[in-house]
């Protein structure tokens, strides 16, 4: 039998209503509805314990990866909506059972107004979660839906028990495209290969200059048959070169006849060419519109960078990024990374490395979550990739490992490499050594360091960077003079080494 309760004051009604929002069933217990109150509290406790057990028994990285599945995101959307409506109904019903009609008219107006506001407030977190999941779903659908290269078999599905199939590393080509309404084709003016240890997250970022000449193609491929002595085209009408590394994608796309009429072979050809150059198998690529990337920087709130010296930019040198440590908005960060005014490609590559390092350091999970909608909106129209959606579940945990792992960088620029007369064997040797060092711990690398080991080591068949299908590029017959190999310090550096205070949090 339900016990009679004394009428509550307006303040008591509001107090029990707030408690009911935090502990469903509390208001029903106060109103004498013990069975309903105990059922609600019991269900709430079971839900919290189940959620806690789920989080404690699963790796956070794996949870983040699983959340990228379309089914998971759909479940989050509909689950959030259902819980939000349930919580709304709970507040309304809790208000009713507290019998606010027994209050004076002024008390009824006050409690009714507050109850209505509270019912709306409790729905907001569920609405935000549903929006978060739906925005994620749309962004992922938009980005990871690139069609397969014409005539190519679909990518193999990862096996849940061993997605990396025993492999030690995964290699992803990160490209910056210089898009322009007045320019046809894709020119990849920023080319970086991220080689990631799947166990530790240790990463080597290999940066290749856009003006690398005499590019060699893997023997037996259509491009190698077309250019047996390296990528070589007549000079443009204005004397410019269209046979540099940054033109490979554009050339392959523009000449489907080389590939038996197959269209859109540019990404595949560039991936294979850079993989052959470094002695690594490139798994996937991601192409980002360089200017659109500025919107991503704005979405995370800008990046704090130390500008070593004034950077001039603009068609008429009208722009300026002043020297000093400051937070740069997207446009200024991109000008800092891309300007060649009073500078050169190699200095620009160093600045790009600093911007990448600053983003990696400053785009922490809290920033990403709080600015997620802005980041998702900025991202979904800027990225083109061939990474299959089914691999996201495994790549997201790997990306979280990279965030806290050791990230080093190798830039193949003068004086290390002469871009006009590239020493292909040296490039492969340096890449092989950098990969081996990245696989080991910092302590192991430091313990083995010696004057004799500081020079690039020669790749062996057992090296992670070596492959029987990737023979060393042969010397170019069209070059009559090749500078000798330089010796000196190990060219592998920390990603933000020499970048000043890029780790400062904004």
C-alpha positions in Angstrom: 0.0 0.0 0.0 1.4 3.4 -1.0 2.2 5.6 2.0 0.7 9.1 2.2 3.3 11.8 2.1 3.2 15.3 3.5 2.9 18.0 0.8 6.3 19.3 -0.4 7.4 22.9 -0.6 8.4 24.3 -4.0 12.1 24.1 -3.0 11.7 20.4 -2.0 10.0 19.6 -5.3 12.8 21.1 -7.2 15.4 19.4 -5.1 13.9 15.9 -5.6 13.5 16.6 -9.3 17.2 17.4 -9.7 18.0 14.3 -7.7 15.8 12.3 -10.0 17.6 13.6 -13.0 20.9 12.2 -11.5 19.4 9.1 -9.9 16.3 8.0 -11.7 13.7 6.7 -9.3 14.5 9.0 -6.4 11.4 11.2 -6.9 9.2 8.1 -7.1 10.6 6.7 -3.8 9.9 10.1 -2.1 6.3 10.1 -3.5 5.7 6.6 -2.0 6.0 4.7 -5.3 8.5 2.2 -4.0 8.2 -0.5 -6.6 8.6 1.9 -9.5 11.4 3.8 -7.8 13.4 0.6 -7.0 13.0 -0.7 -10.5 14.3 2.6 -12.0 17.2 2.8 -9.6 18.1 -0.8 -10.2 18.0 -0.4 -13.9 20.2 2.7 -13.7 22.7 0.9 -11.4 22.9 -2.1 -13.8 23.4 0.3 -16.7 26.2 2.1 -15.0 27.9 -1.1 -13.8 27.7 -2.6 -17.3 29.2 0.5 -18.9 32.0 0.6 -16.3 32.8 -3.1 -16.8 32.8 -2.6 -20.6 35.3 0.3 -20.4 37.5 -1.5 -17.9 37.7 -4.8 -19.8 38.4 -3.2 -23.2 41.4 -1.3 -24.5 40.5 2.4 -25.1 42.2 2.3 -28.5 40.2 -0.7 -29.5 37.0 1.0 -28.3 37.9 4.0 -30.4 38.5 1.8 -33.4 35.3 -0.1 -33.0 33.4 3.1 -32.8 34.3 3.8 -36.4 32.1 1.0 -37.6 28.9 2.2 -39.3 26.9 -0.2 -37.2 28.4 1.2 -34.0 27.8 4.8 -35.0 24.3 4.0 -36.0 23.7 2.3 -32.7 25.1 5.4 -30.9 22.8 7.7 -32.8 19.6 5.8 -32.1 20.6 4.8 -28.6 21.4 8.4 -27.7 18.0 9.5 -29.1 16.2 6.8 -27.2 17.9 7.5 -23.9 17.4 11.2 -24.4 13.6 10.8 -24.9 13.5 8.3 -21.9 15.3 10.8 -19.6 12.9 13.6 -20.8 9.9 11.4 -20.0 11.5 10.5 -16.6 11.8 14.2 -15.6 8.2 14.9 -16.6 6.9 11.8 -14.8 9.0 12.5 -11.7 7.5 16.0 -11.6 4.0 14.7 -11.9 4.4 12.1 -9.0 5.8 14.9 -6.7 2.3 16.4 -7.0 3.2 20.1 -7.7 -0.6 20.8 -8.0 -0.7 20.9 -4.2 1.5 24.0 -4.2 0.3 27.5 -4.3 -0.1 29.0 -7.7 3.2 30.9 -7.6 4.9 27.6 -6.5 3.3 25.7 -9.4 4.5 28.3 -11.9 8.0 28.2 -10.5 8.4 24.5 -10.3 6.7 23.9 -13.7 9.1 26.4 -15.4 12.1 24.8 -13.8 10.9 21.3 -14.5 10.5 22.2 -18.2 14.0 23.7 -18.4 15.5 20.7 -16.6 13.7 18.3 -19.0 15.3 20.1 -21.9 18.7 20.3 -20.2 19.0 16.6 -19.6 18.3 15.9 -23.3 21.2 18.1 -24.4 24.1 15.6 -23.7 22.2 12.8 -25.5 21.5 15.1 -28.4 25.1 16.2 -28.7 26.2 12.5 -28.6 23.8 11.7 -31.4 25.0 14.6 -33.4 28.7 13.7 -32.7 28.1 10.1 -34.0 26.1 11.2 -37.0 28.7 13.8 -38.0 31.4 11.1 -37.6 29.3 8.8 -39.8 28.9 11.3 -42.5 32.6 12.4 -42.5 33.8 8.8 -42.6 31.3 7.9 -45.4 32.5 10.9 -47.4 36.3 10.4 -46.9 36.6 6.6 -47.0 34.6 5.9 -50.1 37.3 6.2 -52.8 36.6 3.8 -55.7 39.1 1.1 -56.4 41.6 1.8 -59.2 40.1 0.7 -62.5 40.8 -3.0 -63.1 42.3 -3.5 -59.6 41.0 -6.2 -57.2 39.3 -4.9 -54.0 41.6 -4.5 -51.0 41.7 -7.6 -48.7 39.6 -7.4 -45.6 41.5 -7.4 -42.3 41.3 -10.4 -40.1 40.1 -9.5 -36.6 42.5 -11.9 -34.9 45.6 -10.6 -36.7 44.7 -7.5 -38.9 48.4 -6.8 -39.7 48.9 -10.5 -40.8 52.2 -10.7 -39.0 53.6 -7.5 -40.4 55.8 -5.2 -38.3 55.0 -1.9 -40.0 52.4 -0.1 -42.1 53.3 2.6 -44.6 51.0 5.4 -45.5 51.8 8.1 -48.1 50.7 11.6 -47.0 50.3 14.0 -49.9 49.6 17.7 -50.1 47.9 18.7 -53.3 48.3 22.2 -54.7 44.8 22.6 -56.1 43.8 25.6 -58.2 40.7 26.4 -60.3 43.0 27.3 -63.2 45.1 24.1 -63.0 44.1 20.7 -64.4 45.3 17.5 -62.8 46.8 16.9 -59.4 50.3 18.1 -58.4 51.6 16.6 -55.2 53.8 19.4 -53.9 54.2 17.8 -50.4 55.1 14.1 -50.2 55.7 12.3 -46.9 55.7 8.6 -46.2 54.8 7.7 -42.6 56.3 4.3 -41.7 54.6 3.1 -38.5 55.6 0.3 -36.2 52.3 -1.5 -35.5 53.4 -2.6 -32.0 54.9 0.5 -30.6 53.5 3.3 -32.8 57.1 4.5 -33.4 57.1 6.4 -36.7 59.5 7.6 -39.3 58.3 10.4 -41.6 60.3 10.3 -44.9 60.0 13.6 -46.7 60.7 13.7 -50.5 61.3 16.9 -52.4 58.9 17.9 -55.1 61.8 18.6 -57.5 63.4 15.2 -57.4 64.7 14.5 -60.9 65.3 11.4 -62.9 62.7 9.5 -61.0 63.0 5.7 -61.5 60.0 3.4 -61.9 59.8 -0.2 -60.7 61.1 -2.5 -63.5 58.4 -4.2 -65.5 55.7 -1.6 -64.8 54.1 0.4 -67.6 55.9 3.6 -66.5 59.3 1.9 -66.5 58.6 0.7 -70.0 57.8 4.2 -71.1 60.7 5.7 -69.2 63.4 3.0 -69.0 66.1 5.6 -68.1 64.0 7.6 -65.6 61.3 10.2 -65.8 62.4 12.5 -68.6 60.2 14.9 -70.6 61.1 17.8 -72.9 61.1 21.2 -71.2 57.9 23.2 -71.1 57.5 26.2 -73.5 58.5 28.5 -70.7 61.5 26.4 -69.8 59.9 24.7 -66.8 60.2 21.0 -66.0 57.2 18.7 -66.0 59.2 15.5 -65.2 59.8 16.0 -61.5 58.5 13.7 -58.7 55.5 16.0 -58.0 54.3 15.5 -61.6 54.1 11.7 -61.6 50.5 11.5 -60.5 49.4 14.1 -63.0 51.3 12.5 -65.9 49.9 9.0 -65.1 46.3 10.3 -64.9 46.8 12.2 -68.2 48.1 9.2 -70.1 45.7 6.2 -69.6 47.1 4.7 -72.9 50.2 3.7 -71.0 48.0 1.5 -68.8 46.0 -0.1 -71.5 43.3 2.5 -71.3 42.8 2.3 -67.5 41.8 5.6 -66.0 42.9 7.3 -62.7 46.2 5.4 -62.3 48.0 8.4 -60.8 47.7 7.4 -57.1 48.7 3.9 -57.7 51.7 4.9 -59.8 52.9 7.5 -57.3 52.6 5.1 -54.4 54.6 2.4 -56.2 57.2 5.0 -57.4 57.8 6.4 -53.9 57.8 2.9 -52.4 60.4 1.7 -55.0 62.5 4.8 -54.3 62.6 4.1 -50.5 62.6 0.3 -50.6 59.2 0.2 -48.8 55.8 -1.2 -49.7 53.3 1.7 -49.6 50.0 0.4 -48.3 47.7 3.5 -48.7 47.7 7.2 -49.5 45.9 10.2 -48.2 45.8 13.4 -50.3 44.9 16.7 -48.5 44.2 19.9 -50.3 47.0 22.1 -48.9 44.8 25.2 -48.6 41.9 23.3 -47.3 44.2 22.0 -44.6 44.2 25.5 -43.2 40.5 25.0 -42.3 41.5 22.0 -40.2 44.1 24.1 -38.3 41.4 26.7 -37.7 39.1 23.9 -36.5 41.6 22.8 -33.8 42.0 26.5 -32.7 45.3 27.2 -34.5 48.8 25.9 -33.8 51.5 27.5 -31.7 54.7 27.7 -33.7 58.1 29.4 -33.3 58.7 31.3 -36.6 62.5 31.5 -36.9 62.5 34.5 -39.2 60.0 36.6 -41.1 58.3 34.7 -43.8 57.1 36.7 -46.8 54.3 35.5 -49.0 51.8 36.6 -51.7 51.9 37.4 -55.4 53.4 40.8 -54.7 55.1 39.9 -51.4 52.4 41.7 -49.6 52.0 39.1 -46.8 54.2 38.5 -43.8 54.3 36.0 -41.0 56.4 37.7 -38.4 59.2 35.9 -36.5 58.5 34.8 -32.9 56.5 32.3 -31.0 52.7 32.7 -31.4 49.5 30.9 -32.2 49.0 30.9 -36.0 45.6 30.7 -37.7 45.1 28.3 -40.6 46.0 30.7 -43.4 49.2 32.0 -41.7 50.2 28.5 -40.8 49.9 27.4 -44.4 51.8 30.4 -45.7 54.5 29.7 -43.2 54.6 26.1 -44.4 54.4 26.8 -48.1 56.0 30.1 -49.0 59.2 29.9 -51.1 59.6 33.7 -51.3 63.2 34.6 -50.5 63.6 30.9 -49.7 63.7 27.4 -51.4 61.9 24.1 -51.5 64.1 22.6 -48.8 63.5 25.3 -46.2 59.8 25.0 -47.0 60.0 21.3 -46.3 61.5 21.9 -42.9 58.7 24.4 -42.1 56.1 21.8 -43.2 57.7 19.3 -40.9 57.4 21.8 -38.0 53.7 22.4 -38.8 53.0 18.7 -38.8 54.8 18.2 -35.5 52.9 21.1 -34.0 49.5 19.6 -35.1 50.5 16.2 -33.8 51.5 17.6 -30.5 48.7 20.1 -30.0 45.7 18.2 -31.4 45.2 16.3 -28.2 42.0 14.2 -27.6 40.4 16.9 -25.5 40.9 19.4 -28.3 39.6 17.0 -30.9 36.5 16.2 -28.8 35.6 19.7 -27.9 36.0 20.9 -31.5 34.9 17.7 -33.2 32.1 19.1 -35.3 34.3 21.9 -36.8 37.1 19.4 -37.5 34.7 16.9 -39.2 33.2 19.6 -41.4 36.7 20.8 -42.4 37.9 17.3 -43.0 35.3 15.6 -45.0 35.7 17.9 -48.1 39.5 18.0 -48.0 40.8 14.5 -48.0 41.0 11.8 -50.7 42.3 8.4 -49.7 42.2 4.8 -50.7 42.2 3.5 -47.1 39.3 1.1 -46.9 36.7 1.9 -44.3 37.0 -1.6 -42.8 40.6 -0.8 -41.8 39.7 2.2 -39.8 38.9 0.0 -36.8 42.6 -1.0 -36.7 44.2 2.3 -37.8 42.5 4.4 -35.2 44.2 2.5 -32.2 47.4 2.7 -34.2 47.1 6.5 -34.6 46.6 6.8 -30.8 49.8 4.9 -30.3 51.6 7.3 -32.6 50.4 10.2 -30.5 52.6 9.1 -27.6 55.3 7.3 -29.5 58.7 8.4 -30.9 58.3 10.2 -34.2 61.4 10.8 -36.2 62.0 12.5 -39.6 64.3 12.1 -42.6 64.3 14.8 -45.3 66.0 13.8 -48.5 67.3 17.3 -49.4 70.7 18.8 -50.1 73.4 18.3 -49.0 72.2 14.8 -48.0 70.8 14.1 -51.5 71.4 16.0 -54.7 68.0 16.3 -56.2 69.3 16.8 -59.7 71.6 13.7 -59.5 69.8 11.4 -56.9 71.8 8.6 -55.4 69.1 6.0 -55.3 71.1 3.4 -53.3 71.9 6.0 -50.7 68.3 6.9 -50.3 67.3 3.3 -49.8 70.2 2.7 -47.3 69.1 5.7 -45.2 65.5 4.6 -45.3 66.4 1.1 -44.2 68.5 2.3 -41.3 65.9 4.8 -40.1 63.3 2.0 -40.1 65.5 -0.3 -38.2 66.3 2.3 -35.6 62.6 3.2 -35.3 61.8 -0.5 -34.6 64.1 -0.5 -31.7 63.7 1.5 -28.5 65.5 4.8 -27.9 67.8 3.1 -25.4 68.8 0.4 -27.9 69.6 2.9 -30.5 71.7 5.1 -28.2 73.6 2.0 -26.9 74.5 1.0 -30.4 75.5 4.4 -31.6 79.1 4.8 -32.6 81.1 6.9 -35.1 81.1 3.9 -37.5 77.4 3.3 -37.1 76.4 6.9 -37.7 76.7 6.6 -41.4 73.7 5.1 -43.2 73.8 1.3 -43.2 73.4 -0.8 -46.3 70.0 -2.5 -46.5 70.0 -6.3 -46.3 67.4 -8.8 -47.5 66.2 -9.2 -43.9 65.7 -5.4 -43.4 62.1 -4.3 -43.0 62.8 -1.8 -45.8 64.1 -4.3 -48.2 62.1 -6.5 -50.5 63.0 -9.0 -53.3 60.4 -7.2 -55.4 62.1 -3.9 -54.9 65.5 -4.0 -56.5 67.7 -0.9 -56.1 67.1 1.6 -58.9 69.8 1.4 -61.5 72.1 4.4 -62.2 70.8 6.9 -64.6 72.6 6.7 -68.0 71.4 10.2 -69.0 73.5 11.8 -66.3 77.1 12.2 -67.1 78.3 13.2 -63.6 77.2 11.9 -60.3 78.5 13.4 -57.1 79.9 10.9 -54.6 78.1 9.8 -51.6 78.3 12.2 -48.6 79.2 10.9 -45.2 78.4 12.4 -41.9 75.8 12.5 -39.1 72.8 10.3 -39.1 70.1 12.3 -41.0 67.3 11.0 -38.9 65.9 13.7 -36.6 63.1 14.2 -34.2 60.0 15.5 -35.9 60.1 18.9 -34.2 63.9 19.1 -33.8 65.0 22.6 -34.8 61.4 23.9 -34.8 61.6 25.9 -31.6 58.7 25.8 -29.1 56.2 23.9 -31.3 55.1 21.9 -28.3 53.7 24.9 -26.5 50.0 24.5 -25.9 47.7 27.2 -27.1 
